[in-house]
Amino acid sequence: MGLDNFQETRPEALFQDCSKYVFLANTPKQAVNGLQTAIQHAISKKGVAVLGLPGDVASASLESVHTANKNFYTQPRITPSHKQLQELANVINEHDKVMLFCGHGCRYAVEEVMTLAERLSAPLGYSFRGKIFFERKENPYAVGLNGLLGNKSGFEAMHQADVLLMLGTDFPYSEFLPEKCKIIQIDTKPEKLGRRAKVDLGYCGDIKSTLEDLMPLIDVKTSTDFLDKTRSLHQEIEAIYESYVEEKGSEKIFTQNMYNADQLRQIT
C-alpha cells in the first residue's frame, strides 16, 4: 500500500457512493469488528456493505475482540401516535373518494391493504415495485400502475380522488401525481415524506402496524361509484392487452389488433 502498485485501490472512495457501509481493515482486530458491523449494516439498511481486507490482514491469525458472533434481524413495530392516527382517520372519513397507492413498503401488509380497500371501497393503484403484490385478476380493487409505465385507469383514479393515500412508496414520477387532492404519505423513513409530492399529511410508520391501528377508526364507505368507474376503465384496458396474448397471428387478427391498438392509444 502507498507504493503505487497497480493492484492498489481505495475501497472507501471506490464503493462509497453505492454502499451503505465501507471499511478498510488495517489489523486482524479491525477485520473482525468490521465484519460484524458490515453485515449488520447490510441487514438493517437493506443494502450493500463493503469490508476491505489487504492481503496481509486476510492471512493473519484471528484475534479475539469484543463483538457479537451472530447477526440480528430486527422487526420493530412503528406506528404514528394515537393523535396522528385519529387525525388521519378523520381526513379519510370526511371524504368520499379515497384512492390507495401502494409500493414495495406494503410487501408485509398485503392483507391489511386489501382490508382497507374493502372498507373504503377504494381503487388500489401501485408503483412498479408494488405491482407484484397487488396486480392479480382476483383483486377487485386493482386499477393498475401510474407513471411512465402506467395506464389511464391508474392515472385517472389518482387524479379524480379526494384523498390519495400513498403507502410505502417513494414514487419517483412527480409529474404524474395530482396537485388538487389531499395527499397522505406513510413510510418508515420520515426523511422521504413529501420530497417528491405535495404531501398534506405525512406519518412515520410501517404499513402493517399502522393499518392495524388505523382500521378500527375508519368508517365503512358504502358507495362504490368511484371504485366501479375506475375499475371499468381498468378492465377495458386489460381486455385490449389480453388480446395480444391470447389470439394467434393472422391477417384478420392483425387487422383487429391494429384496431385494438388504436383504441388503446385513445384510452391511454
VEXKOL-803979 format. One record per residue (C-alpha): x, y, z; residue in three letters. Coordinates in steps of 0.05 Angstrom, whole numbers. Layout:
N
[rec [X, Y, Z], 'ALA'] ...
***
This chain:
268
[rec [0, 0, 0], 'MET'] [rec [24, 70, -15], 'GLY'] [rec [74, 48, -68], 'LEU'] [rec [31, 60, -130], 'ASP'] [rec [24, -15, -145], 'ASN'] [rec [-28, -26, -199], 'PHE'] [rec [-68, -71, -151], 'GLN'] [rec [-75, -15, -101], 'GLU'] [rec [-145, 15, -94], 'THR'] [rec [-181, 58, -44], 'ARG'] [rec [-246, 19, -29], 'PRO'] [rec [-271, 76, 16], 'GLU'] [rec [-274, 121, -45], 'ALA'] [rec [-289, 68, -97], 'LEU'] [rec [-352, 40, -62], 'PHE'] [rec [-376, 99, -21], 'GLN'] [rec [-430, 122, -69], 'ASP'] [rec [-461, 53, -79], 'CYS'] [rec [-456, 23, -9], 'SER'] [rec [-488, 31, 60], 'LYS'] [rec [-422, 18, 95], 'TYR'] [rec [-349, 16, 73], 'VAL'] [rec [-289, -1, 117], 'PHE'] [rec [-217, -19, 103], 'LEU'] [rec [-188, -61, 159], 'ALA'] [rec [-115, -50, 176], 'ASN'] [rec [-108, -102, 232], 'THR'] [rec [-139, -170, 248], 'PRO'] [rec [-179, -140, 305], 'LYS'] [rec [-207, -86, 259], 'GLN'] [rec [-226, -140, 209], 'ALA'] [rec [-268, -178, 260], 'VAL'] [rec [-303, -116, 284], 'ASN'] [rec [-312, -92, 213], 'GLY'] [rec [-343, -158, 191], 'LEU'] [rec [-396, -156, 245], 'GLN'] [rec [-411, -83, 232], 'THR'] [rec [-414, -92, 157], 'ALA'] [rec [-463, -150, 160], 'ILE'] [rec [-507, -113, 210], 'GLN'] [rec [-508, -52, 165], 'HIS'] [rec [-527, -94, 105], 'ALA'] [rec [-585, -126, 144], 'ILE'] [rec [-613, -63, 176], 'SER'] [rec [-603, -15, 119], 'LYS'] [rec [-621, -66, 65], 'LYS'] [rec [-562, -51, 21], 'GLY'] [rec [-490, -67, 4], 'VAL'] [rec [-436, -66, 57], 'ALA'] [rec [-362, -70, 37], 'VAL'] [rec [-305, -95, 81], 'LEU'] [rec [-236, -85, 51], 'GLY'] [rec [-182, -136, 71], 'LEU'] [rec [-110, -124, 49], 'PRO'] [rec [-74, -190, 36], 'GLY'] [rec [-30, -188, 98], 'ASP'] [rec [-91, -176, 143], 'VAL'] [rec [-131, -231, 109], 'ALA'] [rec [-75, -281, 120], 'SER'] [rec [-63, -262, 193], 'ALA'] [rec [-86, -303, 252], 'SER'] [rec [-154, -286, 282], 'LEU'] [rec [-152, -243, 345], 'GLU'] [rec [-207, -241, 397], 'SER'] [rec [-247, -176, 404], 'VAL'] [rec [-309, -153, 440], 'HIS'] [rec [-361, -164, 386], 'THR'] [rec [-421, -209, 375], 'ALA'] [rec [-413, -272, 334], 'ASN'] [rec [-484, -273, 306], 'LYS'] [rec [-528, -226, 267], 'ASN'] [rec [-593, -193, 289], 'PHE'] [rec [-654, -188, 245], 'TYR'] [rec [-698, -137, 280], 'THR'] [rec [-771, -124, 262], 'GLN'] [rec [-793, -63, 301], 'PRO'] [rec [-866, -42, 303], 'ARG'] [rec [-870, 31, 281], 'ILE'] [rec [-935, 70, 282], 'THR'] [rec [-956, 143, 286], 'PRO'] [rec [-981, 168, 353], 'SER'] [rec [-1055, 158, 371], 'HIS'] [rec [-1067, 232, 359], 'LYS'] [rec [-1038, 227, 289], 'GLN'] [rec [-1077, 163, 274], 'LEU'] [rec [-1142, 199, 294], 'GLN'] [rec [-1123, 258, 250], 'GLU'] [rec [-1111, 210, 192], 'LEU'] [rec [-1176, 174, 204], 'ALA'] [rec [-1215, 239, 206], 'ASN'] [rec [-1189, 261, 138], 'VAL'] [rec [-1206, 193, 107], 'ILE'] [rec [-1275, 192, 139], 'ASN'] [rec [-1292, 262, 116], 'GLU'] [rec [-1280, 248, 42], 'HIS'] [rec [-1318, 202, -5], 'ASP'] [rec [-1267, 185, -58], 'LYS'] [rec [-1203, 155, -29], 'VAL'] [rec [-1150, 120, -71], 'MET'] [rec [-1095, 75, -44], 'LEU'] [rec [-1028, 77, -80], 'PHE'] [rec [-981, 22, -55], 'CYS'] [rec [-907, 9, -63], 'GLY'] [rec [-855, -42, -41], 'HIS'] [rec [-865, -19, 31], 'GLY'] [rec [-931, -57, 31], 'CYS'] [rec [-899, -125, 20], 'ARG'] [rec [-913, -148, 91], 'TYR'] [rec [-982, -116, 94], 'ALA'] [rec [-1019, -142, 33], 'VAL'] [rec [-1076, -169, 75], 'GLU'] [rec [-1084, -104, 113], 'GLU'] [rec [-1082, -63, 49], 'VAL'] [rec [-1136, -106, 18], 'MET'] [rec [-1179, -100, 80], 'THR'] [rec [-1172, -24, 79], 'LEU'] [rec [-1190, -21, 5], 'ALA'] [rec [-1253, -62, 21], 'GLU'] [rec [-1274, -17, 79], 'ARG'] [rec [-1264, 46, 37], 'LEU'] [rec [-1289, 18, -30], 'SER'] [rec [-1225, 47, -55], 'ALA'] [rec [-1189, 36, -121], 'PRO'] [rec [-1119, 8, -109], 'LEU'] [rec [-1062, 30, -153], 'GLY'] [rec [-989, 11, -145], 'TYR'] [rec [-919, 31, -164], 'SER'] [rec [-875, -14, -206], 'PHE'] [rec [-844, -46, -143], 'ARG'] [rec [-913, -55, -113], 'GLY'] [rec [-942, -88, -174], 'LYS'] [rec [-921, -158, -156], 'ILE'] [rec [-963, -157, -93], 'PHE'] [rec [-1028, -127, -120], 'PHE'] [rec [-1035, -139, -194], 'GLU'] [rec [-1077, -201, -193], 'ARG'] [rec [-1140, -219, -232], 'LYS'] [rec [-1175, -236, -167], 'GLU'] [rec [-1161, -167, -137], 'ASN'] [rec [-1228, -130, -143], 'PRO'] [rec [-1196, -62, -127], 'TYR'] [rec [-1136, -60, -174], 'ALA'] [rec [-1134, -3, -223], 'VAL'] [rec [-1062, -10, -247], 'GLY'] [rec [-998, 28, -249], 'LEU'] [rec [-985, 102, -254], 'ASN'] [rec [-923, 136, -281], 'GLY'] [rec [-881, 124, -343], 'LEU'] [rec [-903, 50, -345], 'LEU'] [rec [-974, 65, -322], 'GLY'] [rec [-1041, 68, -355], 'ASN'] [rec [-1101, 114, -357], 'LYS'] [rec [-1141, 78, -303], 'SER'] [rec [-1085, 85, -252], 'GLY'] [rec [-1074, 158, -271], 'PHE'] [rec [-1147, 177, -272], 'GLU'] [rec [-1163, 144, -206], 'ALA'] [rec [-1108, 184, -173], 'MET'] [rec [-1129, 250, -203], 'HIS'] [rec [-1204, 241, -190], 'GLN'] [rec [-1194, 222, -117], 'ALA'] [rec [-1209, 269, -59], 'ASP'] [rec [-1154, 236, -18], 'VAL'] [rec [-1093, 199, -43], 'LEU'] [rec [-1063, 152, 8], 'LEU'] [rec [-991, 134, -10], 'MET'] [rec [-969, 72, 27], 'LEU'] [rec [-897, 50, 29], 'GLY'] [rec [-877, 84, -36], 'THR'] [rec [-828, 138, -54], 'ASP'] [rec [-859, 146, -123], 'PHE'] [rec [-807, 179, -168], 'PRO'] [rec [-851, 208, -223], 'TYR'] [rec [-875, 272, -191], 'SER'] [rec [-906, 299, -255], 'GLU'] [rec [-957, 243, -253], 'PHE'] [rec [-981, 259, -183], 'LEU'] [rec [-1044, 301, -170], 'PRO'] [rec [-1040, 372, -142], 'GLU'] [rec [-1113, 385, -125], 'LYS'] [rec [-1129, 329, -77], 'CYS'] [rec [-1104, 316, -7], 'LYS'] [rec [-1042, 272, -7], 'ILE'] [rec [-1024, 230, 54], 'ILE'] [rec [-958, 192, 56], 'GLN'] [rec [-938, 137, 105], 'ILE'] [rec [-867, 110, 106], 'ASP'] [rec [-817, 81, 155], 'THR'] [rec [-766, 133, 133], 'LYS'] [rec [-791, 202, 153], 'PRO'] [rec [-738, 235, 110], 'GLU'] [rec [-776, 211, 49], 'LYS'] [rec [-841, 244, 68], 'LEU'] [rec [-861, 299, 19], 'GLY'] [rec [-797, 301, -20], 'ARG'] [rec [-830, 283, -87], 'ARG'] [rec [-903, 302, -77], 'ALA'] [rec [-943, 359, -48], 'LYS'] [rec [-960, 319, 14], 'VAL'] [rec [-1011, 348, 63], 'ASP'] [rec [-1002, 297, 118], 'LEU'] [rec [-940, 253, 129], 'GLY'] [rec [-932, 198, 181], 'TYR'] [rec [-875, 153, 201], 'CYS'] [rec [-897, 80, 208], 'GLY'] [rec [-892, 11, 178], 'ASP'] [rec [-954, -2, 136], 'ILE'] [rec [-976, -66, 170], 'LYS'] [rec [-975, -38, 241], 'SER'] [rec [-1003, 29, 221], 'THR'] [rec [-1062, -1, 184], 'LEU'] [rec [-1076, -49, 241], 'GLU'] [rec [-1083, 11, 288], 'ASP'] [rec [-1119, 54, 238], 'LEU'] [rec [-1173, 4, 217], 'MET'] [rec [-1217, 10, 280], 'PRO'] [rec [-1220, 86, 269], 'LEU'] [rec [-1244, 81, 196], 'ILE'] [rec [-1317, 87, 176], 'ASP'] [rec [-1341, 38, 123], 'VAL'] [rec [-1358, 72, 57], 'LYS'] [rec [-1418, 40, 23], 'THR'] [rec [-1417, 77, -43], 'SER'] [rec [-1378, 41, -97], 'THR'] [rec [-1388, 92, -153], 'ASP'] [rec [-1316, 116, -153], 'PHE'] [rec [-1289, 45, -150], 'LEU'] [rec [-1336, 19, -204], 'ASP'] [rec [-1318, 75, -252], 'LYS'] [rec [-1242, 66, -246], 'THR'] [rec [-1247, -10, -246], 'ARG'] [rec [-1288, -9, -310], 'SER'] [rec [-1235, 33, -345], 'LEU'] [rec [-1180, -13, -320], 'HIS'] [rec [-1216, -76, -344], 'GLN'] [rec [-1227, -45, -412], 'GLU'] [rec [-1153, -32, -419], 'ILE'] [rec [-1134, -101, -393], 'GLU'] [rec [-1180, -134, -444], 'ALA'] [rec [-1143, -99, -500], 'ILE'] [rec [-1076, -120, -472], 'TYR'] [rec [-1102, -192, -465], 'GLU'] [rec [-1120, -195, -539], 'SER'] [rec [-1046, -190, -557], 'TYR'] [rec [-1031, -250, -513], 'VAL'] [rec [-1087, -298, -529], 'GLU'] [rec [-1101, -291, -603], 'GLU'] [rec [-1058, -324, -657], 'LYS'] [rec [-1030, -285, -714], 'GLY'] [rec [-1068, -279, -780], 'SER'] [rec [-1087, -224, -828], 'GLU'] [rec [-1155, -218, -795], 'LYS'] [rec [-1126, -218, -725], 'ILE'] [rec [-1073, -168, -746], 'PHE'] [rec [-1127, -121, -771], 'THR'] [rec [-1166, -130, -706], 'GLN'] [rec [-1103, -118, -664], 'ASN'] [rec [-1088, -55, -704], 'MET'] [rec [-1158, -32, -686], 'TYR'] [rec [-1146, -51, -613], 'ASN'] [rec [-1081, -13, -613], 'ALA'] [rec [-1117, 49, -639], 'ASP'] [rec [-1168, 40, -584], 'GLN'] [rec [-1113, 34, -532], 'LEU'] [rec [-1079, 97, -556], 'ARG'] [rec [-1145, 135, -548], 'GLN'] [rec [-1156, 107, -478], 'ILE'] [rec [-1086, 119, -452], 'THR'] 
***
